[in-house]
């Protein structure tokens, strides 16, 4: 469960930091024509994360979160951040779920398997997708596709005979990279 809490905490912490960072120039009036737009929804859809929902999966609810997803966005001038998360549960084993999501992720680029030690330990190259500090616990699977500033992530954790599935989309705009 640490991987799932870590994903939620990291991305929503990033949302808060970026919201403040991208808002300051707009609020200070340093550049005319800047706009500030932000929002949050307690649920996200398959369309928000850009990945299909696993067949037969249902929303996952646990004691840590009353909802099974979220969608947050911030735009300020040329800068923006979008994070969408859907959390599901399935009666199928993690390997079967992974078999479904691997091809779905490849539509966004090469698949990066952070569950494999060689990928989990690789360094970060600017603009390239990496596993960085994303290290799943034993038995957990973590896949990414896209670019550093435009990522689609699938995290799968064993749960009894089934799986808990996190689908995550993160996009940063205007920060280089």
C-alpha positions as CSV (number, residue, x, y, z in Angstrom):
1,X,0.0,0.0,0.0
2,X,3.0,2.3,0.5
3,X,3.4,2.7,-3.3
4,X,-0.2,3.8,-3.7
5,X,-0.1,6.3,-0.8
6,X,3.2,7.6,-2.2
7,X,1.8,8.2,-5.6
8,X,-1.2,10.1,-4.2
9,X,1.0,12.1,-1.8
10,X,3.6,12.9,-4.4
11,X,1.3,14.0,-7.2
12,X,-1.1,16.0,-5.0
13,X,1.9,17.6,-3.2
14,X,3.2,18.6,-6.6
15,X,-0.2,20.1,-7.5
16,X,-0.1,22.3,-4.4
17,X,3.5,23.5,-5.0
18,X,2.9,24.1,-8.7
19,X,-0.4,25.9,-8.0
20,X,1.4,28.4,-5.9
21,X,4.5,28.7,-8.2
22,X,2.5,29.3,-11.4
23,X,0.0,31.6,-9.7
24,X,2.4,34.1,-8.3
25,X,3.5,35.9,-11.6
26,X,-0.2,36.0,-12.7
27,X,-1.4,37.4,-9.4
28,X,1.5,39.9,-9.2
29,X,0.5,41.2,-12.7
30,X,4.0,40.8,-14.2
31,X,2.7,40.0,-17.6
32,X,-0.6,41.2,-19.1
33,X,-2.8,38.6,-20.6
34,X,-2.1,36.0,-17.9
35,X,-5.1,34.0,-16.7
36,X,-5.5,31.8,-13.7
37,X,-7.7,28.7,-13.9
38,X,-7.8,25.9,-11.5
39,X,-10.2,23.2,-10.4
40,X,-10.6,19.9,-8.7
41,X,-13.1,17.0,-8.9
42,X,-13.5,14.2,-6.5
43,X,-13.7,11.6,-9.3
44,X,-11.8,11.0,-12.6
45,X,-12.8,9.0,-15.6
46,X,-11.0,6.7,-18.0
47,X,-11.0,9.7,-20.4
48,X,-9.2,11.9,-17.8
49,X,-6.4,9.4,-17.4
50,X,-6.3,8.4,-21.0
51,X,-6.4,4.7,-20.2
52,X,-9.2,2.1,-20.4
53,X,-10.8,0.8,-17.2
54,X,-9.9,-2.8,-16.6
55,X,-12.8,-5.1,-17.6
56,X,-14.9,-6.1,-14.5
57,X,-13.0,-3.7,-12.2
58,X,-14.8,-1.6,-9.7
59,X,-13.9,1.6,-7.9
60,X,-11.6,1.0,-4.9
61,X,-12.6,2.6,-1.7
62,X,-10.4,2.3,1.5
63,X,-10.0,4.1,4.8
64,X,-7.4,6.5,3.5
65,X,-9.5,8.0,0.7
66,X,-13.3,8.3,0.6
67,X,-13.2,8.5,-3.2
68,X,-11.6,6.3,-5.7
69,X,-10.1,9.0,-7.8
70,X,-9.5,12.7,-8.3
71,X,-8.9,15.2,-11.1
72,X,-7.0,18.4,-10.4
73,X,-5.7,21.1,-12.8
74,X,-4.1,24.5,-12.6
75,X,-3.3,26.9,-15.4
76,X,-1.6,30.3,-15.1
77,X,-0.5,31.9,-18.3
78,X,1.7,29.5,-20.3
79,X,2.1,27.2,-17.3
80,X,-0.2,24.3,-16.4
81,X,-0.5,21.1,-14.4
82,X,-3.1,18.4,-14.7
83,X,-3.2,15.3,-12.5
84,X,-5.9,12.6,-12.8
85,X,-6.1,9.4,-10.7
86,X,-8.5,6.5,-10.9
87,X,-8.2,3.7,-8.3
88,X,-9.8,0.4,-9.1
89,X,-10.0,-3.1,-7.7
90,X,-10.3,-6.4,-9.5
91,X,-10.6,-10.0,-8.7
92,X,-7.9,-10.8,-11.2
93,X,-4.2,-11.3,-10.3
94,X,-1.7,-8.5,-10.9
95,X,0.0,-10.3,-13.8
96,X,-3.3,-10.6,-15.7
97,X,-4.1,-6.9,-15.1
98,X,-0.6,-6.0,-16.3
99,X,-1.1,-8.0,-19.5
100,X,-4.1,-5.8,-20.2
101,X,-2.4,-2.4,-19.5
102,X,1.0,-2.9,-21.2
103,X,-0.4,-2.5,-24.7
104,X,-2.7,0.3,-23.6
105,X,0.2,2.3,-22.3
106,X,2.3,1.8,-25.5
107,X,0.0,4.2,-27.4
108,X,1.8,7.0,-25.5
109,X,5.4,5.7,-26.2
110,X,7.8,3.1,-25.1
111,X,6.8,1.2,-22.0
112,X,9.0,1.7,-18.9
113,X,8.7,-1.1,-16.3
114,X,9.7,0.3,-13.0
115,X,9.1,-3.1,-11.4
116,X,12.4,-4.3,-13.0
117,X,15.4,-3.4,-10.9
118,X,17.5,-2.2,-13.9
119,X,14.8,0.4,-14.8
120,X,14.1,1.4,-11.2
121,X,17.7,2.3,-10.7
122,X,18.3,4.3,-13.9
123,X,19.2,7.9,-13.7
124,X,17.1,10.8,-15.0
125,X,17.7,12.4,-18.3
126,X,16.0,15.8,-19.0
127,X,12.7,15.3,-20.9
128,X,13.0,11.5,-20.7
129,X,10.7,9.3,-18.7
130,X,12.4,7.6,-15.7
131,X,11.5,5.6,-12.7
132,X,13.6,7.9,-10.4
133,X,12.5,7.1,-6.9
134,X,9.5,5.1,-7.9
135,X,10.3,1.7,-6.5
136,X,7.4,-0.7,-6.1
137,X,7.3,-3.0,-3.1
138,X,7.7,-6.7,-3.6
139,X,4.9,-8.1,-5.7
140,X,3.8,-4.7,-6.9
141,X,4.0,-3.6,-10.6
142,X,4.6,-0.1,-11.9
143,X,4.5,0.9,-15.6
144,X,5.0,4.3,-17.2
145,X,4.7,5.6,-20.7
146,X,5.0,9.1,-22.3
147,X,7.5,11.8,-21.6
148,X,8.8,13.3,-18.3
149,X,6.2,16.2,-18.5
150,X,3.4,14.1,-19.9
151,X,3.1,10.7,-18.2
152,X,0.6,7.8,-18.0
153,X,1.2,5.5,-15.1
154,X,-0.3,2.2,-14.0
155,X,0.5,0.8,-10.6
156,X,-0.8,-2.6,-9.6
157,X,-0.8,-4.1,-6.1
158,X,-1.8,-7.5,-5.0
159,X,-4.8,-7.6,-2.8
160,X,-6.0,-11.0,-1.5
161,X,-6.6,-13.0,-4.7
162,X,-7.1,-9.9,-6.7
163,X,-5.5,-6.5,-7.4
164,X,-5.7,-2.8,-6.6
165,X,-5.0,-0.7,-9.7
166,X,-4.0,3.0,-9.8
167,X,-4.3,4.7,-13.2
168,X,-2.5,8.1,-13.2
169,X,-2.0,10.9,-15.7
170,X,0.3,13.8,-15.1
171,X,1.0,16.7,-17.5
172,X,3.1,19.8,-16.9
173,X,3.1,22.6,-19.5
174,X,5.4,25.5,-19.9
175,X,8.2,24.3,-17.6
176,X,10.7,23.3,-20.4
177,X,11.6,19.7,-20.9
